[in-house]
């Protein structure tokens, strides 16, 4: 092998090694960039359940959702197919269901929408009391639920329709705001 051939092979080998090394460096940087962005995207849970404690440390409500999603840059957790079981001191728990919902990161304010159903079994009634409305705001610490939307209040064959409602979940008191009409046997 002549010196010229040896020198040509050495230069070509160095060029090939340099090109391969450069390609490996670019590929590693791309993989590191993709991993870093995936680590901080947020979280996604399926069949999630959460028990929120009250000020005294006792369970205040239980939240169950088919899906929960939280983006890092958001103060809200978005939920799908939501069920909230809210304990009260006067009897059976209130059960609130909705197709969608959002809850603040402090778990104190829940906004449910998409057709909300609120149900409670009152001690003095055979049939459960059911409230149906497009949206509800639940304030956990104040133990209140409210809406400014149309509300349908039913229990068996009795019914009332209204616009706006506030519910004291602790004492079991429902206040219909305006436009109240229907038939309800006390």
C-alpha positions in Angstrom: 0.0 0.0 0.0 1.4 3.3 -1.0 1.6 6.3 1.2 -0.9 8.1 -1.0 -3.5 5.3 -0.7 -3.0 5.1 3.0 -3.4 8.8 3.4 -6.7 8.7 1.3 -8.1 5.8 3.4 -7.2 7.7 6.6 -8.9 11.0 5.5 -12.0 9.1 4.3 -12.2 7.2 7.6 -11.9 10.4 9.6 -14.6 12.1 7.6 -17.0 9.1 8.0 -16.3 8.9 11.8 -16.9 12.7 12.1 -20.2 12.5 10.1 -21.4 9.5 12.3 -20.4 11.3 15.5 -22.3 14.5 14.4 -25.4 12.5 13.6 -25.4 10.7 17.0 -25.1 14.1 18.8 -28.1 15.5 16.9 -30.2 12.4 17.6 -29.4 12.5 21.4 -30.4 16.2 21.5 -33.7 15.5 19.8 -34.5 12.7 22.2 -33.6 14.8 25.3 -35.9 17.7 24.1 -38.9 15.4 23.6 -38.4 13.8 27.0 -38.2 17.2 28.8 -41.4 18.5 27.2 -43.3 15.3 28.1 -42.3 15.4 31.7 -43.9 18.8 32.4 -47.1 18.5 30.3 -49.4 17.7 33.3 -51.3 14.6 34.3 -54.1 12.5 33.0 -56.0 9.9 35.1 -58.7 7.4 34.4 -61.2 6.1 37.0 -60.0 8.7 39.5 -61.4 9.2 43.0 -60.6 11.9 45.5 -61.9 12.5 49.1 -61.7 16.1 50.1 -61.4 16.8 53.8 -63.4 19.5 55.6 -61.9 22.1 58.0 -62.2 19.5 60.8 -60.3 16.9 58.8 -63.3 14.7 58.3 -64.4 13.8 54.8 -66.4 16.5 53.2 -67.1 15.1 49.8 -66.0 12.3 47.5 -65.3 13.1 43.9 -65.2 10.3 41.3 -64.5 11.0 37.6 -64.0 8.7 34.6 -61.2 11.1 33.5 -59.2 13.9 35.1 -56.7 16.1 33.2 -54.5 18.9 34.5 -52.2 21.0 32.3 -49.2 22.5 34.1 -50.1 26.1 33.1 -53.7 25.8 34.4 -55.3 26.4 37.8 -58.1 23.9 36.9 -58.4 20.2 36.7 -60.9 19.2 34.0 -63.1 16.1 34.5 -65.4 13.9 32.5 -68.4 11.9 33.8 -68.3 13.3 37.3 -70.0 12.1 40.5 -69.8 14.1 43.8 -71.0 12.5 47.0 -71.4 15.4 49.4 -72.0 14.4 53.1 -74.4 16.5 55.2 -75.2 16.6 58.9 -79.0 16.3 58.4 -79.2 12.9 56.8 -78.4 11.1 53.5 -75.6 12.5 51.3 -76.3 14.7 48.3 -75.2 13.0 45.0 -74.4 15.3 42.1 -73.6 13.9 38.7 -72.5 15.7 35.5 -70.9 14.9 32.1 -68.2 17.6 32.6 -66.6 19.5 35.4 -63.7 21.6 36.5 -62.2 21.9 40.0 -59.7 24.4 41.3 -56.4 23.1 42.5 -57.4 23.8 46.1 -60.4 21.4 45.6 -62.7 24.0 47.2 -64.6 25.2 44.1 -66.2 22.8 41.6 -68.0 23.9 38.5 -70.1 21.2 36.9 -71.9 21.5 33.5 -73.4 19.7 30.6 -76.6 18.7 32.4 -76.2 18.4 36.2 -78.4 16.1 38.3 -78.6 16.7 42.1 -80.3 14.0 44.2 -81.0 13.5 47.9 -83.3 11.2 49.8 -85.2 13.3 52.2 -86.3 11.6 55.5 -89.9 12.8 55.2 -90.4 11.8 51.5 -90.7 8.4 49.9 -89.3 9.5 46.6 -85.9 11.2 46.2 -85.7 14.9 45.5 -84.0 15.4 42.1 -82.8 18.8 40.8 -81.8 19.0 37.1 -80.0 22.1 35.7 -77.4 22.8 33.0 -74.7 23.9 35.4 -73.9 24.1 39.1 -71.1 25.8 41.2 -70.2 23.8 44.3 -68.4 25.7 47.1 -67.0 23.0 49.4 -66.0 25.0 52.4 -69.2 27.0 52.5 -71.1 23.8 51.7 -73.3 25.5 49.1 -74.4 24.7 45.5 -75.8 27.4 43.2 -76.9 28.2 39.7 -78.5 31.0 37.8 -79.8 28.7 35.1 -83.2 27.0 34.8 -83.9 24.3 37.4 -86.4 21.4 37.4 -87.2 20.2 40.9 -89.0 16.8 41.1 -90.0 14.3 43.7 -92.2 11.5 42.5 -95.1 13.1 40.6 -94.5 16.5 42.2 -92.5 19.1 40.3 -91.4 22.8 40.4 -89.7 24.7 37.7 -87.6 27.8 38.4 -84.7 30.0 37.3 -81.8 30.0 39.7 -81.3 28.1 42.9 -79.1 28.0 46.0 -78.7 24.9 48.1 -77.3 24.8 51.7 -75.8 21.3 51.7 -75.1 21.3 55.4 -78.7 22.0 56.5 -80.4 20.4 53.5 -82.2 23.7 52.5 -83.1 24.5 48.8 -84.0 28.0 47.7 -85.5 28.5 44.2 -84.8 32.0 43.1 -87.4 33.2 40.6 -90.0 32.1 38.1 -91.2 29.3 40.4 -94.2 27.3 39.1 -95.4 23.8 39.3 -97.2 21.4 41.6 -95.6 20.2 44.9 -97.4 18.6 47.8 -95.9 19.7 51.1 
